[in-house]
């Protein structure tokens, strides 16, 4: 009887506590899924060491360009896979329906995934900058380092929204293929693997259609290799893209 009374009278967790708990559970889940965590962290670093350092030894300008562009390529991954594949699997297994029945805010699981994507983006950006400094001879000021890290961390959000939209539309079994069909071509066509000047002129003319190009231009502006467009143009496009994808995904999830 006393146990029941003490349980009934225990204070309800605060809203912030609920969100923090969801983020903690998401973090634990990702730690128990090394097939997601390790490639997400290692692949961008591996590609940069190969193409930005080994194949451009003695060319600090190329190493600097590719350090910024591969950091953007890297932070796209947690958003697209963390939302696109994870959400699709949760929908297919019924976990999303179960969470809707729990006494937690409807947006808590999505906020938890977003926080984890930003944590991964921070780690990826820091690893790329460390590799650029130690292996590629890239010298950044403290202000440039902070600005590039900020671009990486906030830049994951449009791809969280895109991943959310993909995850709301496709089944879990097909989600990895769909995400890769979006992720890899967009990275190439946005000049993240190689400068667009090395591709046919047509690809440079349509590059502004891709959100990855706009995020890449913000990162390249930090290191002085961008195409010269306004920062606010890129920010506005990315913000609009995020809002549209999120709104479409939310509409789809309400009907699911």
BELDAMO-V784718 format. One record per pair of residues at least 4 apart in sequence whose C-alpha atoms are under 6 Angstrom apart, sorted by sequence separation. I is the first residue (numbers start at 1). J is the second residue. D is the distance in whole Angstrom. If there is no record, write none. Layout:
# BELDAMO-V784718
i=I j=J d=D
i=I j=J d=D
This chain:
# BELDAMO-V784718
i=13 j=17 d=6
i=34 j=38 d=5
i=38 j=42 d=6
i=39 j=43 d=5
i=42 j=46 d=6
i=47 j=51 d=6
i=48 j=52 d=5
i=49 j=53 d=5
i=50 j=54 d=5
i=51 j=55 d=5
i=52 j=56 d=6
i=53 j=57 d=5
i=60 j=64 d=6
i=63 j=67 d=6
i=66 j=70 d=6
i=70 j=74 d=6
i=77 j=81 d=6
i=78 j=82 d=5
i=79 j=83 d=6
i=80 j=84 d=5
i=81 j=85 d=5
i=82 j=86 d=6
i=83 j=87 d=5
i=131 j=135 d=5
i=132 j=136 d=5
i=133 j=137 d=5
i=140 j=144 d=6
i=151 j=155 d=5
i=159 j=163 d=6
i=160 j=164 d=6
i=163 j=167 d=6
i=175 j=179 d=6
i=179 j=183 d=6
i=180 j=184 d=6
i=186 j=190 d=6
i=188 j=192 d=6
i=191 j=195 d=5
i=203 j=207 d=6
i=212 j=216 d=6
i=217 j=221 d=6
i=220 j=224 d=6
i=221 j=225 d=6
i=232 j=236 d=6
i=90 j=95 d=5
i=91 j=96 d=5
i=133 j=138 d=5
i=170 j=175 d=6
i=187 j=192 d=5
i=188 j=193 d=6
i=191 j=196 d=5
i=220 j=225 d=5
i=221 j=226 d=5
i=90 j=96 d=5
i=132 j=138 d=5
i=220 j=226 d=5
i=196 j=204 d=6
i=217 j=226 d=5
i=52 j=63 d=5
i=52 j=66 d=6
i=190 j=207 d=6
i=214 j=234 d=5
i=190 j=212 d=6
i=190 j=213 d=4
i=125 j=149 d=6
i=44 j=74 d=5
i=122 j=153 d=6
i=121 j=153 d=5
i=118 j=153 d=5
i=79 j=117 d=6
i=78 j=117 d=5
i=75 j=121 d=5
i=71 j=125 d=5
i=148 j=219 d=6
i=63 j=136 d=6
i=64 j=138 d=6
i=79 j=156 d=6
i=83 j=160 d=6
i=144 j=222 d=6
i=80 j=159 d=6
i=84 j=163 d=4
i=88 j=167 d=4
i=76 j=156 d=6
i=79 j=159 d=5
i=80 j=160 d=6
i=83 j=163 d=5
i=84 j=164 d=5
i=87 j=167 d=5
i=165 j=245 d=6
i=75 j=156 d=6
i=79 j=160 d=4
i=83 j=164 d=5
i=161 j=242 d=6
i=168 j=249 d=6
i=84 j=166 d=5
i=41 j=124 d=6
i=45 j=128 d=6
i=53 j=136 d=5
i=76 j=159 d=6
i=80 j=163 d=4
i=84 j=167 d=4
i=88 j=171 d=5
i=89 j=172 d=4
i=162 j=245 d=6
i=88 j=172 d=4
i=158 j=242 d=5
i=161 j=245 d=5
i=165 j=249 d=4
i=161 j=246 d=5
i=19 j=108 d=5
i=23 j=112 d=4
i=22 j=112 d=6
i=85 j=175 d=5
i=85 j=176 d=6
i=69 j=192 d=5
i=72 j=216 d=6
i=69 j=216 d=6
i=68 j=219 d=6
i=68 j=220 d=6
